[in-house]
Amino acid sequence: ISIIGFGIFSFLCGVSRTLDALVLFRVLQGLAGGPLMPLSQVLLLRIFPKEKAGVGLAIWAMTTTTAPILGPILGGTISDSWPWHCIFFITIPVAATCAFGAMRLLASSETRTEKMRMDGIGLALMLLWIGALQIMLDLGREHDWFADPTIIALAVIAAVGLIVFLAWELTEDQPIVDLRVFRHRGFTVAVASLSFAFAAFFASAVIIPQWLHTSMGYTPTWAGYATAFTGVAAVIMSPIVAKLSTRYGPRALVCFGILWLGMTSLLRVHWNSGADFWTLAFPQLLQGVGMPFFFIPLTTLALAAVEPRETAAAAGVMSFLRTMAGAIGTSVSATMWDNSSRVARSEIVSTMNTQGTSDALAAQGFSVDQIRGVIAQLVDREAMAVATTHIFLISAVVFAFAAMIIWLTPRPTR
């Protein structure tokens, strides 16, 4: 049902003709696709023997890390060659194939079902505050955030809805979201570490292609090539991490993986507007080395901290918070990137001496307006480069924090 719904809403995204319609169908697409990640983990843990759960999660991680390879390249190629609507239309045959495969091949992994009362009020409250928050994050930057009454209203609805939702779920006998999994310190800390690290990771995944395309002159296709190297090393390292997870504790592996991601962010701090393709692509390749150390052991650490009967609920909560962290990280980083570029531009303009450049351009026959345009374009390009390096510096700090708090989790016993 989730896969079919995802395909339907992908089609509706593709045929949207207004931004409001696109945002609405994207929200509904997320609601349909949200269960896929936790359900795939739960089914996988049922299929694999307990002693091979780490291997199963490694295979699962390998499939998820192919997205950074195929996504940017395919998205860039489509953007250059076809209308943007095709990005959503290519999902439809994939969804149809996966839905057919799930119905035919996964039925044997089902467990006995029970007729249970649906927490309708909890579901309505969850849809209310998540929907308001997601729309606020999607539209906030275009509406100058809290300078717009609509964004303020959405923020109030999201905040009040969240408070009421939490109060209801904590007192409900059969909640739609089992928040009691947070009583396990290992799960709570692991999910917090995952959220911070994923927000920082997603920030770079969004900022880099935009910077390459809007400021560095890369086409969407070549921006995709530059960013796709992340997935190459991740796929190679996934089975290696699965082997290492049987010899080393998950906390040490997670700490190493997140610190590695922070190190690759520091490498990007030295980027500038004159960087060549491999200077930009090499940190992406190195980043992929740390991703399996981050995803696989952290998933194991979080799910091992809860009771076996709580695995499905814990996986759902973890997937939800990871997705929300990515959305919040995207919105915050995009806003900071824009604001930082404006500050950098003002600082550059206040200290620059353009007389020599103006004279050189005038000697080549440029008019006064053309000279101003060239200098303005140069200043904008340098300001965007400075703003981009600031984002990476902040990301490195967030990665370091996420790596350190993982040691607050108890040593796993399962």
C-alpha positions in Angstrom: 0.0 0.0 0.0 2.8 2.4 0.9 4.6 1.7 -2.4 1.5 2.1 -4.5 0.6 5.3 -2.7 4.1 6.6 -3.3 3.8 5.9 -7.0 0.4 7.6 -7.2 1.5 10.8 -5.4 4.7 10.8 -7.5 2.5 10.9 -10.6 0.5 13.8 -9.1 3.7 15.7 -8.3 4.7 15.3 -11.9 1.5 16.7 -13.2 1.4 19.6 -10.7 1.2 23.1 -12.3 1.5 25.2 -9.1 4.0 25.3 -6.3 1.2 24.8 -3.7 0.0 21.7 -5.5 3.6 20.3 -5.7 4.2 20.9 -2.0 0.9 19.2 -1.1 1.6 16.1 -3.1 5.2 16.0 -1.9 3.8 15.9 1.7 1.4 13.1 0.8 4.2 11.4 -1.1 6.2 11.5 2.2 3.3 10.2 4.2 3.0 7.2 1.8 6.7 6.5 1.5 7.6 7.1 5.2 6.7 3.5 6.3 9.0 1.9 3.7 12.3 2.3 5.5 11.2 1.0 8.9 9.1 -1.8 7.4 12.0 -2.9 5.2 14.2 -3.1 8.3 11.6 -5.1 10.3 11.0 -7.6 7.5 14.7 -7.9 6.9 15.3 -8.8 10.6 12.6 -11.4 10.4 14.0 -13.0 7.2 17.7 -13.2 8.5 18.7 -15.4 11.4 19.5 -13.4 14.5 23.2 -14.2 14.3 23.3 -12.7 10.8 21.3 -9.6 11.5 24.4 -7.5 11.0 25.0 -8.9 7.6 21.4 -8.3 6.7 21.6 -4.7 7.8 24.8 -4.3 5.8 23.1 -5.5 2.6 20.2 -3.2 3.4 22.6 -0.3 3.8 24.3 -1.1 0.5 21.0 -0.7 -1.3 20.4 2.7 0.4 23.9 4.0 -0.4 23.4 3.4 -4.1 21.0 6.4 -4.0 23.9 8.9 -3.7 25.4 7.4 -6.9 22.4 7.1 -9.1 20.2 10.0 -7.7 22.5 13.0 -8.6 23.5 11.6 -12.0 20.0 10.6 -13.0 18.5 13.7 -11.6 21.0 15.9 -13.4 20.7 14.1 -16.7 16.9 14.4 -16.6 17.1 18.1 -15.7 19.4 18.7 -18.7 17.6 16.6 -21.2 13.9 16.4 -20.3 11.3 18.4 -18.4 11.6 18.3 -14.6 8.3 16.4 -14.4 10.1 13.3 -15.6 12.0 13.1 -12.3 8.7 12.1 -10.7 7.4 10.0 -13.6 10.4 7.6 -13.5 9.2 6.5 -10.0 6.0 5.0 -11.3 7.4 1.8 -13.0 9.8 1.3 -10.1 6.9 1.5 -7.6 4.8 -0.9 -9.7 7.6 -3.4 -9.9 8.4 -3.2 -6.1 4.7 -3.4 -5.2 4.4 -6.6 -7.2 7.6 -8.1 -5.7 6.5 -7.2 -2.2 3.1 -9.0 -2.6 4.6 -12.1 -4.2 7.9 -12.6 -2.2 7.4 -11.1 1.2 4.1 -12.8 2.2 6.0 -15.6 4.0 7.6 -13.1 6.3 4.3 -11.8 7.7 3.5 -12.6 11.3 0.1 -13.2 12.8 -2.0 -10.0 12.7 -4.5 -8.9 15.4 -7.5 -6.7 15.1 -6.6 -3.6 17.1 -8.2 -0.3 17.8 -6.9 2.6 15.6 -5.7 5.6 17.5 -7.6 8.0 15.2 -7.1 11.1 17.3 -3.3 10.4 17.6 -3.1 9.9 13.8 -5.0 13.2 13.1 -2.8 15.1 15.5 0.3 13.6 13.9 -0.8 14.6 10.4 -1.7 18.1 11.6 1.6 19.0 13.2 3.9 17.2 10.8 2.0 18.6 7.8 2.3 22.1 9.2 5.9 21.7 10.0 6.8 20.3 6.6 4.9 23.0 4.7 6.6 25.6 6.8 10.0 24.1 6.0 9.3 23.9 2.3 7.9 27.5 2.0 9.8 29.3 4.7 12.7 30.5 2.7 10.6 31.8 -0.1 8.4 33.7 2.3 11.2 35.2 4.4 10.4 32.9 7.3 8.7 34.6 10.2 8.3 37.9 8.4 5.3 36.2 6.8 2.0 35.6 8.8 1.4 32.3 7.0 4.7 30.9 8.2 4.0 32.2 11.7 0.6 30.5 11.7 2.1 27.2 10.4 4.8 27.4 13.2 2.1 27.9 15.9 0.0 25.0 14.5 3.1 22.7 14.4 4.2 23.7 18.0 0.8 23.4 19.6 0.0 20.3 17.6 3.2 18.6 18.7 2.6 19.4 22.4 -1.0 18.0 22.2 0.2 15.0 20.2 2.9 14.2 22.8 0.4 14.5 25.7 -2.1 12.3 23.9 0.3 9.6 22.9 1.9 9.3 26.3 -1.5 8.6 27.9 -3.1 6.5 25.2 -3.2 2.7 25.7 -2.6 1.9 22.1 -0.8 4.9 20.6 -0.3 5.4 16.9 3.4 6.1 17.8 4.9 4.3 20.7 6.9 7.0 22.5 7.7 4.6 25.3 10.7 3.4 23.3 12.5 6.5 24.4 12.7 5.1 28.0 15.7 3.1 26.7 18.7 5.4 27.0 20.6 3.5 24.3 17.8 4.1 21.8 17.3 7.8 22.7 21.0 8.7 22.5 21.5 6.7 19.3 18.6 8.4 17.6 19.8 11.8 18.8 23.2 11.1 17.3 21.6 9.9 14.1 19.5 13.0 13.8 22.3 15.5 14.3 24.6 13.6 11.9 22.0 13.1 9.3 21.0 16.8 9.4 24.6 17.8 8.8 25.1 15.2 6.1 21.9 16.2 4.3 22.9 19.9 4.4 26.0 19.2 2.4 24.1 16.9 0.0 21.8 19.8 -0.8 24.2 22.7 -0.7 27.0 21.3 -2.9 24.9 20.6 -6.1 23.2 24.0 -5.8 26.6 25.8 -5.4 28.1 23.9 -8.3 25.2 24.7 -10.6 24.4 28.3 -9.7 27.9 29.6 -9.0 30.5 27.4 -10.4 29.0 27.0 -13.9 28.4 23.2 -13.7 25.5 21.7 -15.6 23.1 19.6 -13.4 24.6 16.5 -15.0 28.2 17.4 -14.1 27.1 18.5 -10.6 25.6 15.0 -10.3 28.9 13.4 -11.4 30.8 15.5 -8.8 28.5 14.5 -5.9 27.9 10.9 -6.9 31.3 9.7 -5.7 29.9 9.6 -2.2 28.0 6.4 -3.0 30.9 4.6 -4.7 33.0 4.2 -1.6 29.9 3.6 0.5 28.9 0.5 -1.5 32.4 -0.9 -1.3 32.8 -0.3 2.4 29.4 -1.7 3.5 30.4 -5.4 3.5 33.6 -4.5 5.2 31.8 -2.7 8.0 29.5 -5.8 8.4 32.6 -7.9 9.0 34.1 -5.3 11.4 30.8 -5.2 13.4 31.5 -8.7 14.6 34.9 -7.8 16.0 34.4 -4.2 17.3 31.7 -2.6 19.4 29.1 -0.5 17.5 29.8 2.6 19.6 33.4 2.7 18.4 32.4 2.1 14.8 29.7 4.8 14.9 32.1 7.3 16.5 34.7 6.7 13.9 32.2 6.9 11.0 30.7 10.3 12.2 34.2 11.8 12.9 35.2 10.7 9.4 32.3 12.6 8.0 33.3 15.6 10.0 36.9 15.3 8.6 35.6 15.4 5.1 33.6 18.5 5.9 36.8 20.1 7.1 38.4 19.3 3.8 35.7 21.3 2.0 36.4 24.3 4.2 39.4 25.0 1.9 37.3 25.0 -1.3 37.3 28.1 -3.4 35.8 29.4 -6.6 38.8 28.2 -8.6 38.6 24.6 -7.5 38.8 22.0 -10.2 36.5 18.9 -10.6 38.7 16.4 -8.7 39.3 18.9 -5.8 35.5 18.9 -5.4 34.9 15.2 -6.1 37.7 13.7 -3.9 36.1 14.7 -0.5 32.8 13.2 -1.8 34.7 9.9 -2.4 36.2 10.0 1.1 32.9 10.8 2.7 31.5 7.6 1.3 34.0 5.6 3.3 32.5 6.8 6.6 28.8 6.4 5.6 28.5 2.7 6.3 30.3 3.1 9.7 27.6 5.7 10.4 24.4 3.9 9.2 24.9 0.2 9.9 26.2 0.1 13.5 24.0 3.0 14.5 20.9 1.1 13.3 22.1 -2.0 15.2 22.8 0.1 18.3 19.4 1.7 18.4 17.3 -1.4 17.6 19.3 -3.6 20.0 18.5 -1.2 22.9 14.7 -1.9 22.8 12.7 -5.0 23.5 12.2 -7.4 20.6 8.4 -6.6 20.6 9.2 -2.9 20.2 11.5 -3.3 17.2 8.8 -2.2 14.7 7.9 0.9 16.7 11.5 1.8 17.3 12.4 1.5 13.6 9.4 3.7 12.7 10.4 6.4 15.2 14.0 6.3 14.1 13.1 6.5 10.4 10.7 9.4 11.1 13.3 11.4 13.1 16.0 10.8 10.5 13.7 12.1 7.8 12.7 15.2 9.8 16.3 15.9 10.7 17.1 15.9 7.0 14.2 18.3 6.2 15.2 20.6 9.1 18.9 20.4 8.2 18.0 21.3 4.6 15.9 24.3 5.5 18.3 25.7 8.1 21.4 25.2 6.0 19.8 26.8 2.9 18.8 29.8 5.0 22.2 30.1 6.6 23.9 29.7 3.2 21.8 32.6 1.7 22.4 34.9 4.7 26.1 34.1 4.9 26.5 34.9 1.2 24.9 38.3 1.7 27.2 39.1 4.7 30.3 37.9 2.7 29.2 40.0 -0.3 28.9 43.1 1.9 32.4 42.5 3.5 34.0 41.9 0.1 32.4 45.1 -1.4 33.5 47.2 1.6 37.2 46.2 1.3 37.8 45.7 -2.4 39.7 48.0 -4.8 38.4 47.6 -8.3 40.4 50.3 -10.0 42.9 48.0 -11.5 40.3 45.6 -12.8 38.2 48.4 -14.2 41.1 49.9 -16.1 42.1 46.4 -17.5 38.5 45.8 -18.7 38.1 49.3 -20.1 41.3 48.8 -22.1 39.7 45.7 -23.6 36.7 47.7 -24.8 34.2 47.0 -22.0 31.7 49.7 -21.3 31.1 51.0 -17.8 27.9 48.9 -17.4 29.7 45.8 -18.6 32.6 46.4 -16.2 30.1 46.8 -13.3 28.4 43.6 -14.4 31.6 41.6 -14.5 32.8 42.8 -11.1 29.3 42.2 -9.5 29.4 38.6 -10.9 32.8 38.0 -9.6 31.8 39.3 -6.1 28.7 37.1 -6.1 30.8 34.1 -7.0 33.3 34.7 -4.3 30.6 35.4 -1.7 28.9 32.1 -2.5 32.2 30.3 -2.1 32.8 31.8 1.3 29.3 31.1 2.4 29.6 27.4 1.3 32.8 26.9 3.3 31.0 28.4 6.4 28.3 25.7 6.1 30.9 23.0 6.0 32.7 24.4 9.1 29.4 24.3 11.0 28.7 20.8 9.7 32.0 19.6 11.0 31.2 20.9 14.5 27.8 19.2 14.4 29.4 15.9 13.3 31.9 16.1 16.1 29.0 16.6 18.7 27.1 13.7 17.2 30.1 11.4 17.4 30.8 12.2 21.0 27.3 11.8 22.4 27.2 8.2 21.1 29.4 7.2 24.1 26.5 8.0 26.4 24.7 4.9 25.2 25.2 1.8 27.4 27.2 -1.2 26.0 24.6 -3.2 24.0 23.6 -6.6 25.5 21.6 -7.9 22.5 
